[in-house]
Amino acid sequence: MKLLSLFKKNEILCIKGNEDVNICALSQKADKIVSNGLYFCVKGISGDGHNFVDIAKKNGCIALVVERFVDSNLPQILVKNVRKIMPMVCNRFYNDVLKELKLIGITGTNGKTTTTEIIYNMLLLDGKKVGLIGTNGVKFNENNIKTYMTTPDTVDLFYYFNLMCSFGIEYIVMEISAHAIYLNKIYGLKFEIGALTNISQDHLDFFKTMSSYAKSKLMFLENNYCKKVLINVDDNYGNLFSKLKIVNSITYGIEMPATNFACDIDKNLYGYKFLMNIFDNVFKIKLNLLGKFNIYNILLASSVAKLLGVSNKSIKSCIENLTAIPGRMNVFKLKNGATAVIDYAHSPDSLEKILIELKERCKGDLITVFGCGGNRDKGKREIMGMIASKYSNKVIITNDNPRFEKPLNIAKDILKGITGKYFLELDREKAIEFAYKTSTKLDIILIAGKGAEDYMEVNGQKLSYSDIATINKYIKTKNK
């Protein structure tokens, strides 16, 4: 494809060098090997792509998209904002692939992965051709592709769009992170439906304030990204957003008046029974998942499904046959009679919600094993320590993706909030072993923070590690 055919005239500020080159690939990572590639010089959080042009050239790039001209003999297209141009160029490169797809985007601090998985399964059960992009990777048909970002970078995202489209996929359900919104990864995309699960403290290392963090979510809901919007009216920020008169917005909830809601909720040892009203379609639901937050996930998923024309039969059947999403409230019975729960909870709100849920069901001691990620929101560490102490009989502080920080320094931040009985074991595998060996028949062990992750990020390396693989050593029988 000719270089200039990828751009509209009003997008180009200036051209330098030979514009008559043929582009066969796209790249926004200088170290990615391509053939006849167009390299987007993206200004990142910790680096600037303009500084890595020589590496990109070495790896096969033959032209550049820049915000300032660089010292290179490669053709350069000067634009005002590389990030905002990227989606447009990618879409043209893949022959206007967005026209072939219906996108559904779910944003929020917690619940994105579970909700998108449920929507994916509802659509699949109803016979629709659907794909999924999120924290647990890219999934469609029988394909599962591992990724390392909740919302992939723009070039990768369009690669997956095109790949799925080539397999006949018509609907794509996506997790939309606050970073992706702020960094314009989804700029120019149009979603059939966008939704907000909730907003609570997380990522303040990047956004600095809750106001700024919440604003990034609001950008997705009100800035012409979504044809229809679903908002959790029980969430503090969601309630606030619901009063802003966002075009085509619909509310869901349990406590506050909402268009779609659940009532008559009856909790048992295995889950819930409740009535659900979705656009005046009434469902009598039996849910075999723990956590009241899962009722919210079900409400949102069902609302999306109904808007997309999914039958009541498919919605109800999907809900009643749900099993836990990998890394989300996964329950294991251990050899010594204790119960272990693995969950991705890594924010104060998500940790508190799951601990409240487990505390109500625990007949013995509630033991919490957790840590906090390095080079991320330091302000939440003390808060999570306080929450763990409040609901747990014993807290075991350990490692969780320390990145470039010293694990002990992270633990010390958590310790500022600890008021009860605690143990410090920075080797996460040993921490889980200690929790198991000191637990008894009626105890529940919560292992929080990593969920289905199969690595530990240390000093720029992703070392092989899995909570699920670790707990497997102590399992008596796996839950179905």
N, C-alpha and C positions, 0 to 999 in steps of 0.2 A: 504494500500500500504506500502510495507516494506521501512523503512527509507533510506537504501542505494540505493534502486532502483530509488530514486528521484535525484541522483547525478551521474555524470560521475567521473571516478577515478581521472582524471587530475584537477578536480575542488576542490578536498578535500586535504587540507594540513595535517590534522591529525584528528583522531577520539578518543574521550574520552568517556568511559562508554559503556553500552550495546547497540550495534547497531541493535540488532534483535527486534526492536519494530515496531508496525504497526501504520502508520499515517493515520488518518481519516479526518483531517482538517488542514488548514493553518492559521497562524495569524502573523501579524506584529504590533498588538496593544495588549499590555499586559493586558489591562482591558476587552478585548473581550472574552466572554465565548465561549469555544469550547470543543469538546470531542476528546480526543486523538490527540491533535493538535501539529503541528511543529511550534515553535516560532522563527521568524527571529529577531535577535537582531540588529536593525537598528540604526545607528548613525544619529539622526535627526538634525534639525536646532537648536533646543533649548533643546534637551534631547538625551540620549543615551539608547537604548533598553537593553543594557547589565546590566543596573542598575535596571531593573524591572523584572528580571527573576522570583523572588519569587511570584510576582503578576501573571505573566503568568502561572506559575505552579499551583497556587491556582485556576486559571480559566480554567484549563483543558489541558494545554500543557504538553507533555510528552517527548519532545526532543527539542534541541536548534540548531540554526545555528549562529555561532559566528565568530568574528574577533579576539577575544582573549578569552581564557578559563576563565570561571567565577566560583565562589564558589557555586556549585550546584551538586547534585547527579544525575541530569538528563543527558542523553546521549547528547554529544556535537559534532557537526560537525564544525571543524575549516576551514574557507575559507579566501581567500585574501580580497574579497569585497562582503559583504552581499547583497548590493543593486543590484550588477550586477549578482549575482547568483539567486536572487529571481525570475526574469522572467523565467529563465530556469527551475527551480524547479516547479514553478506554471504550466508551460506548460506541464511538464511531469505528474504532479498530475492530470491534466485534460485531460490526454490521447492525448496529442499533438493537442490541440484544434485549435491552430493557422493554422494548415494545412487546416482546414475547412472554414476559414474566409478570406475575402479580406478586408484589412484595408485601410481607407482613412484618412489622418491626416492633419488638418489645424492649422497652427501656425501663430502668429502675435499679435501685441498689440491690435488692434481693428478689429471687423468684424468677429471673429471666430464663435460666436454663430449664427449670422444671416446666414452666408455662409453655415455652416454645416446643419442648418435647411433646407435651400433651396436645397442643394444636397440631403438630406434625402427625401424631397418631390418629387424631380425629379425622383429619383430611384424608389420610391414607386409608382408614377404615371405610370412608365414604366413597372410595374409588378415585380420588383425585391424585394427580401426578405431582408429588410434592418433594421438596428438598429442605434441608435444615442447615443453618450456619450459626455456630455459637461456641461457647466455652469448651464443649466436648468434641468439637471438630465439625467437619462437613459430612452430611449424611444424605444419601439419595439412592433409591433402588436398593441394591445390595452393597453399595459402596460406602466406606467409612474412611475419611481422610483426616489425619491428625493435623491440628493447627495449634498455634501457641498464643492466639489472641482471641478475645471474645468477639470482636469485630475485626476481620482481617484488614490489612492495608489495602488501599484502593485498587492497585494493580492486581493483587491476589484476589480481591473480592470479585472483580470483573472476570478474571480467569475462571473462577468457580461458577459465576453466572453463566458464562458461555458453555462451560463443560456440562452443567446440568441441563441447559437448554438443548444441547446436542443429543441428550438422552430423553428428550421429550418432556422434561419437567416444566410445569406451568405455574406452580406456586412455590415461593421460597419464604420460609419462616426464619427470621433473623433475630439474634440478640443485638441490641444497639447499645454500646457502652457510652458513657458520658465523654470519654476521651475521643471516641469516634465522631461524636457530634461536634465537639469543640474544635477538633483538628480537621473538620470538613471532609472526613473519609466518605461520608454519605451525601455530600453536597450534590444537588441536582437530581437525586433519586426521588421517585414518587411512590409512596406506599399506599396500597389499598386501605390498610388499617395500621395505625400506630397506637401503642398503648403504654401506660405507666403503671408499674406494679406498686412502687413505693419509693420514698426517698429518706434515707437516714445517713448518719455520718460514715463517710468512706472517701478515700482519695483526696483528702485535704492537703496532702503533700503537694499535689498538683493544683487544685482549685483554691486552696488557701482558706476559703470561707464556705460555709454551708449555702450562703446566698448565691455565690458564684457557681457552686456545684449544682444547685437546684435550677439555676438559670440555664445551664447547659441542657438539662432534661426538657425544660420548657421550650427551648429553641426547636427541639424535634417535634413537639406537639403543635406549636402555633406558627411555625415559619414556612407554611406551604409545603411541608414534607408529606403530609398525610391527608388522604381524602376523608377518612373518618378517624376519630380519636376516642379511645376508651380510658377512663380515669378512675382509679381507686379512691372513692370519696371518703373512706375511713382513714386514709393516710393524711397526716397534717398538711403536707404540701399538696397532695392530690386534692384535698378539700379546697385549699386556696386556689389551685388552678381551675377547679370546676366552676368557680365564680367569675372567671375571667372571660366567659362567653367565647371560648375557643370554638371556631366553626365546626359544625358536625360532631360535637363531643357528646359522649354517652357515659354515664356513671355506672359503677358497680360497687357493691359493698355488703356489709352485714349489719353494722351498727347504725349508720346514717341512712336516711331515705335515698334510694338509688333506683335507676331504671331496672337494672338486673341485680338480684339479691338472693341470699340464702337465709332461711329461717328454720325454726324448730330443730335446732342442732342438738343431736344426742351423741355424746362421746362414749366410746367403749375402749377396751384394751387394744383393739386392733385398728381403730380408725373412727369413722363418724357415720351417722345417718342424718340426713337433713333434706329439707325441701328446697328446691332451686327454681327461681323464676327468671327465665331468659326471654325477654321481649314477649311476655305473657304466655310463654310455653312453660308449663310446670312439670318439673322432674322430681321424682322421689329417688333420692340417691343413697347408695351405700358405698362409702369410700374406704378402701383398705390402705390408707396412708395416714401416718401420724402427723400432727402439726396443724393447728388452726390456719396457719398461713397457706396450707395446701387447699383449703376451701376457697381462699381468695384466688389461688392459681387456677382452680377449677372454674370459678366464676368467670375469670378473664378468658380462659381458653374456650369455654362454651360460648361466650359472647362473640368472640372472634369467629368461631366455627359457624355460628348461626348467621352472622353477617355474610359469610361466604357460601351460604346455602347448604350447609351440612345438615343431614336429616336428624331428627330427634333420636331416632333409633341408634344411629352411629355415635352421637354424643354420649348417650346414656351407657351404651355398651363399652365405649372406650374408657369412661370413668370407672365403671365397676370392674374392669379388668386391668386397671393400672397397677403396675409394680413400681417400686422405688427407682428413680432415675439414678444412674451411677454417681456415687459421691454425694447424693442428697438423701439424708435421713435413712441411710442403709443400716438395717438392724441385723445383728448376728448373735446367736446363742453360743456361749463359750463353754469349754470343757468343764470348767469349775462351777457352772450354773449361772454365772453372771451374764449380763447382756451388754454388748458393745454397740454403739451407734456412731457411724462415720458420717460427718456432714461437712459441707464446704463453708459453713458459717465462719466469716472472717471479718465481720463488722460488729460493732456493739449491739445494734438492733437485732441482727440475725442470731447472734450468740444468745442474747437474752431471751428471744422468743423460743428457741429450741430448748434452753435450760428450763424455762417455765413449763414447757410441755412435758419434758422428761421428769421434772420434779413432781408433778402431779401423778405420775405413773410409777414412781420409784418407791419400793417398799423397804429398800435398804439404804446404802449410801450412794450418793450421786458423785461420781469422780470425773473431773474434767481435765483432759489433756489438750493443751493448746499452746500456740506461740503467736507471734505477729511477724509479718513480712518486713524485711529490711528495705531501706530507701523508699519507704511509703509513709503514709499518714502517721506520724509519731504521736499525735494527740490522742489517738484512739487506744493506745496501748494501756495507759493507766485506767481508762474507763472500762476496758475489757477485763482488766484484772479485778476491778471492783465488782463487775457483773458476775464473773466466775466465782468470786468469793461469796457473794450474796446468795447464790443458789446451790453451790456445791458443798459437799462435806469435805472434799479434798481436791486441791488443785495441783496439777503437775505441769509446770512450765517447761516448755521445750522449744525446739527449733522449728521455723517455718519460713522457708525461702529467705535466708538472711541477706542474700544478694551481696552487696559490698560493705555491709555493716558487720561489726563483731556481734555474734550471737549473744554473748554475755551482756553487752550493752542494751540490746533489745529486751532481754529478760529483766534487766534492772529497771527499765521503764515500766514494764508490766508489774513488777513487784511494788511499785509506788501505790498501786491500787489494791494490792492483796491485803486482806485483813484477817483471814482465817488460816486454816492449816494448809500448808503448801510444801511441795518438793520441787527441786530444780534438777532437771536432767536434760541437757542440751542435745544429747543423742536421741533423736525422736523414736527410733526403733527400740532403744532401751527404756525410754519413757513409757511406751505402750506396754512393754514387757513388765515393767514395774507396776503399772496400773492393773494388769492382769493378775500378777502374783499376789498383790495386796487386796484384791477384790474377793467378795464372797457371793454366795448363791443369789441373794436378793439385790445385789448392787447393779447399777447401770454406769457404764464407762462411756462418756462422750469424747470422741476424738475429733476435734474441730479444726477447720482452717484449710485443709488441702483437698478434701473430697476425693475425686477420682484422679487427681494429678499423679503422674508416675515419675516425678522428678523432684529433686531438691535443688533450688537455684543458689549456687554459692560462687562468689567471685567471678561472675560471668559465665559459669559453666552450669549445665543442667545435668546433675548427677542422678543416676537411677535410684528411685525410691518411691514406694507406694504404701500408704496407710492400709489399703485393702489387702495387699500382699502380706503386710506385717501381721495383721489381725488374723489372716488365714491360718497361721500357725496354731492359734488357740481356739479355733472354731470347732464346735461339736457338730452342729448341723446348720447348713446355710438356709436362710429364708428363701422361699420360692418367690 
